[in-house]
Every structure is written in C-alpha cells, then in structure tokens.
Amino acid sequence: MISIQALQKSYGSNKVLHGIDLQLKPGVINGIVGENGAGKTTLFKCIAGLETFEGTIDHNFGTLRNVTGFLPTNPYFLSKITGKEYIQLMCNARNIEIEDLAAQNIFDLPLKQYADTYSTGMKKKLALTATLMQKNEVFILDEPFNGVDIHSNIVIQEVLLKLRELGKTVMLSSHIFATLEESCDHLHYLKEGRIVKSADKGNFKPIEDEMKLVGTSAKIDNMKL
C-alpha cells in the first residue's frame, strides 16, 4: 500500500498542494478529478518521484520510482525514434526482455513509423503500451482517455480492469465521468490543491454535480445569456 501523508508542493511562493492525505491500496483504482490548475498533474509527479515535495509517501516497493509507470497527458518523444525503438528504450529501463512485440501491440500501432509523426491519440497509446510492457507495480495515468478513439477507449477500460485483477496500484485522472464510474473504486475531488471530497464507487454523482455547479453552471450564469 502507498500511504500519502501531509503532502505539500510549492513552486517558489506559489503553493500548489496543501496537505494531501491518501491511501492507495493494491488492486484498487483511485480516480482524481478537478478543474485545470487544481494540482492533479503535480500530485501525480510527486507520487511518481518526478518532483520534490514536503510530507511523506510510505510504501513497501523499495524505490517507488523504479516500479511506477507514469503516463503524462501529453507524452514526449525524441525525434527520429520509431514506436518500436521507444518501446525498446522503455523496456531497457526496467531490464525487461521483449517477447513477441507484435502480439503485445494491442492498439495496432505502426511501430516502424517515427513516433513524433503519430497523432495525439496514437502517441498516448504508444506511451501506455510501453508503460504496460515495463511490468510496473504502480500505474499513474494522467488523462489516459484523452484524444483516443472509441475502440481504444474500450481497450483501455479493459486494461484497467486487468490491472485491478492483477493487484496493481492504479491512479488516474479524467474529465469524462462515465469512464471514471466504470473503472474507479474511489474518486477524489481535488480543488485548489486540496482534496475536498472523496466517494466510493456508486456514489460519484455528488462530486460530479458539485464540479458542474462551480465549474460550468455558475460561469454560464455569470454571462447573463
């Protein structure tokens, strides 16, 4: 289990996260929602070991960064590297030997093509494929459904269910509540760097309603259309 206690993060005088407390259990999928700028990506980077922070993250994985697969919202790829070479690079980082790459190409990506020529959705799918092939224990997925087609959306949902079945620790964000309701066991509402509300599966509607009220309805009303 990953136990996050009093996690805080600041960039100079700008405090982004204010005392985050979370328990991430294996075989459980936790979702994070919040408006742009709420601190979701910063929180993910802190857990993944990509940012320094104040507070504690306790776990039994040794070096958490070495067993964590982080899927950013917009994956970056070196120029002149093919999809296959990118996957090979990611697997080399975990000392994973690739066996039957064609069978593991679940999104049917053109792996001989340069990755930086891929569409937004294809880039997201390539990065996810490589992260899965690393055999990580922890998966932090920032907007995994963003920009992908409907069929790939279904595949990603099935992948999440498989990760849960395998006892992996999964955390993800999404602006699409339908995907969160289908895949997540717990949902946490992050607002201005604080978790203001959490809910178990089947009880996500109040969070959705509150986000609509503060993020959409109120702003539209202010326009006095």
C-alpha positions in Angstrom: 0.0 0.0 0.0 1.1 3.6 -0.7 0.3 5.9 2.2 0.5 9.6 1.4 0.5 12.0 4.4 0.5 15.8 4.5 2.0 16.1 1.0 2.7 19.7 0.1 4.3 21.2 -3.0 5.3 24.7 -3.8 6.9 26.4 -6.7 8.6 29.4 -5.1 5.9 31.3 -3.3 3.1 29.5 -5.2 1.7 26.7 -3.1 0.1 24.1 -5.4 -0.7 21.2 -3.0 -1.9 21.7 0.6 -1.5 18.7 2.8 -2.8 15.8 0.7 -3.6 12.5 2.5 -4.4 9.4 0.5 -4.2 5.6 0.9 -3.6 3.7 -2.4 -4.2 0.0 -2.0 -3.2 -2.7 -4.5 -6.0 -4.0 -6.6 -7.9 -0.7 -6.2 -8.3 2.1 -8.8 -8.4 5.6 -7.5 -9.6 8.5 -9.6 -8.7 12.1 -9.3 -10.9 14.9 -10.7 -10.6 18.7 -10.6 -10.5 21.7 -12.8 -7.5 22.7 -14.7 -4.8 24.0 -12.4 -6.2 22.1 -9.3 -2.9 20.3 -8.9 -3.7 16.9 -10.4 -0.6 16.6 -12.5 1.7 18.0 -9.8 0.3 15.4 -7.4 0.9 12.6 -9.9 4.5 13.8 -10.5 5.2 13.8 -6.7 4.0 10.3 -6.3 5.9 9.1 -9.4 9.1 10.6 -8.0 9.4 13.3 -10.6 9.0 16.2 -8.2 10.4 17.0 -4.8 7.8 17.7 -2.1 7.1 18.1 1.6 5.3 15.4 3.6 5.7 11.6 3.4 4.9 8.8 0.9 5.3 5.5 2.7 5.3 2.2 0.7 7.0 -1.2 0.6 8.3 -1.1 -3.0 11.9 -0.1 -2.3 12.4 2.8 -4.7 8.9 3.7 -5.8 10.0 5.4 -8.9 11.5 2.1 -10.2 8.2 0.3 -10.1 5.9 3.2 -11.2 4.7 3.7 -14.7 3.7 7.4 -15.3 1.6 8.2 -18.3 1.6 12.0 -18.9 -1.2 13.9 -20.5 1.0 14.7 -23.5 3.8 12.1 -23.9 7.1 13.4 -25.3 9.1 11.5 -27.8 12.6 12.1 -29.2 12.7 12.9 -32.8 13.7 10.2 -35.3 12.8 7.3 -32.9 10.3 4.8 -34.1 7.5 3.4 -32.0 9.3 0.1 -31.7 12.5 1.8 -30.6 10.6 3.8 -28.0 9.1 0.6 -26.5 12.6 -1.0 -26.5 14.0 2.0 -24.7 11.3 2.0 -22.0 11.7 -1.8 -21.5 15.5 -1.5 -21.3 15.0 1.0 -18.4 13.4 -1.8 -16.4 15.6 -4.6 -17.8 12.6 -6.2 -19.4 13.2 -8.5 -22.4 10.6 -8.0 -25.1 8.9 -11.2 -26.3 6.6 -11.2 -29.3 6.1 -7.5 -29.6 3.5 -7.9 -32.4 1.2 -9.8 -30.0 1.6 -7.0 -27.4 0.8 -4.2 -29.8 -2.8 -4.1 -28.5 -3.6 -0.8 -30.3 -2.2 -2.0 -33.7 0.2 0.9 -33.9 2.6 1.4 -36.8 5.7 0.7 -34.8 8.1 1.1 -37.7 7.0 4.7 -38.1 8.6 7.7 -36.3 6.7 8.3 -33.0 6.7 12.1 -33.4 4.6 11.7 -36.6 1.9 10.0 -34.7 -1.4 11.7 -33.9 -2.2 12.8 -30.4 -4.2 9.7 -29.7 -1.6 7.4 -31.2 1.1 8.9 -29.0 -1.0 8.4 -25.9 -1.5 4.7 -26.9 2.2 4.2 -27.6 3.2 5.6 -24.2 0.6 3.5 -22.5 1.7 0.3 -24.3 5.3 0.9 -23.3 4.3 1.6 -19.7 2.3 -1.7 -19.6 5.2 -3.7 -21.0 7.5 -2.4 -18.3 5.7 -4.7 -15.8 5.2 -1.9 -13.3 3.5 -2.4 -9.9 2.1 1.1 -9.8 0.4 3.0 -12.6 -0.3 6.7 -12.6 -2.3 7.7 -15.7 -2.9 11.3 -16.4 -5.9 11.6 -18.7 -5.5 8.1 -20.4 -8.7 8.5 -22.4 -7.9 12.0 -23.7 -7.6 12.1 -27.5 -8.2 8.3 -28.2 -10.8 6.8 -30.4 -13.9 4.9 -29.1 -12.5 1.4 -29.7 -9.2 2.3 -27.9 -11.3 3.8 -25.0 -12.9 0.4 -24.6 -9.4 -1.3 -24.7 -8.1 1.0 -22.0 -11.1 0.2 -19.8 -10.4 -3.5 -20.1 -6.7 -2.9 -19.4 -7.6 -1.1 -16.2 -9.8 -3.9 -15.1 -7.0 -6.4 -15.8 -4.6 -4.3 -13.7 -7.0 -4.3 -10.8 -7.4 -8.1 -11.2 -3.6 -8.4 -11.1 -3.4 -6.5 -7.8 -1.7 -3.4 -9.3 -2.0 0.0 -7.7 -3.7 2.4 -10.1 -4.4 6.1 -10.0 -5.9 8.1 -12.9 -7.5 11.3 -13.9 -10.2 12.1 -16.4 -12.7 14.8 -17.3 -15.1 12.1 -18.5 -17.2 10.9 -15.6 -18.6 7.9 -17.4 -15.1 6.4 -17.7 -14.4 7.1 -14.0 -17.7 5.5 -12.9 -16.9 2.4 -14.9 -13.3 1.9 -13.8 -12.7 3.6 -10.5 -13.3 2.2 -7.0 -12.8 5.5 -5.3 -13.0 9.1 -6.6 -11.3 12.1 -5.0 -12.1 15.7 -5.9 -9.1 18.0 -5.9 -9.8 21.7 -5.6 -7.2 24.4 -5.3 -4.6 21.9 -4.1 -6.8 20.2 -1.5 -8.9 17.0 -1.6 -12.3 18.5 -0.6 -14.4 15.4 -1.2 -14.0 11.6 -1.7 -16.5 8.9 -2.6 -16.7 5.2 -3.1 -18.0 3.5 -6.3 -21.6 4.1 -6.9 -21.6 7.5 -5.1 -19.7 9.7 -7.5 -22.8 11.8 -8.6 -22.5 14.4 -5.8 -18.9 15.1 -6.9 -20.0 15.4 -10.5 -22.8 17.7 -9.5 -20.5 19.9 -7.4 -18.0 20.2 -10.2 -20.7 21.2 -12.6 -22.0 23.8 -10.2 -18.7 25.6 -9.6 -17.0 24.9 -12.9 -19.8 25.3 -15.5 -23.3 26.4 -14.4 -22.1 29.3 -12.3 -19.8 30.6 -15.0 -22.5 30.4 -17.7 -25.0 32.2 -15.3 -22.4 34.9 -14.9 -22.6 35.6 -18.6 -26.3 36.5 -18.3 -27.1 35.0 -21.6 
